[in-house]
Amino acid sequence: MAASIYAIGIGSNRRGRHGAPAAEVRAAVAALGDTIATSPIVASAPLGPSSRRFANAAVLIESEEAPSALLARLKAIEADFGRRSGRRWGARVIDLDILLWSEGAWGSPALTLPHRDYRRRRFVLAPLAAIAPDWRDPLTGRTTRQLLHAIDRPRPRP
């Protein structure tokens, strides 16, 4: 397989062996390798029941791996960092998500690309737009910059 570009979302809201959440994010970027671009780390409020703020970033990596092989590698990195399976949206040392793939849309029982929820999450879109503002969503045709603007646009009150 020829090399592809993947956009990876990274988040942490619990200390790990590398330190505070931002340090965990930086260590995860290093563990990924073949990084083309790395966004600034941004702080965000948690979703769901967790009360801890998140450190979030996005990276672009180049890889010859198929999406399923990259997912397996990301899960292995999460496990190495001490991520435990548990309740959804709980505190975690590291969370690695494949957001976009340069080859377009892709799906399997374990993975759907583009990521199902990335279009609705500012904490994903803001870092992604910092490094890939013109990357077009293969399903909507909108750029990450446009998707971020749509989230940030004030809505009229009903």
KAZIWO-V397704 format. One line per field, one symbol per residue. ss: DSSP state (~ for helix, > for strand, _ for the rest). psi: psi as a letter, one per 20 degrees, with the letter a starting at -180 (. if undefined). Layout:
ss = ???
psi = ???
//
This chain:
ss = ___>>>>>>>>>___>__>_~~~~~~~~~~~~__>>>>___>>>_________>>>>>>>>>>___~~~~~~~~~~~~~~______________>>>>>>>____>>____>>____~~~_~~~~~~~~~~____>______>~~~~~~~~~______
psi = pqprpqppppqqkpqaiibrghhggghhghhgrkphqprqpqqqqqqbiqipqqpqrqqpqpqiqqghggghgghhggghijpqqbqpjrqqgqppppgqpiibqqqrhippprphihijohighghghhilhjpppihhiqrhgggghhhipqpqq.
//
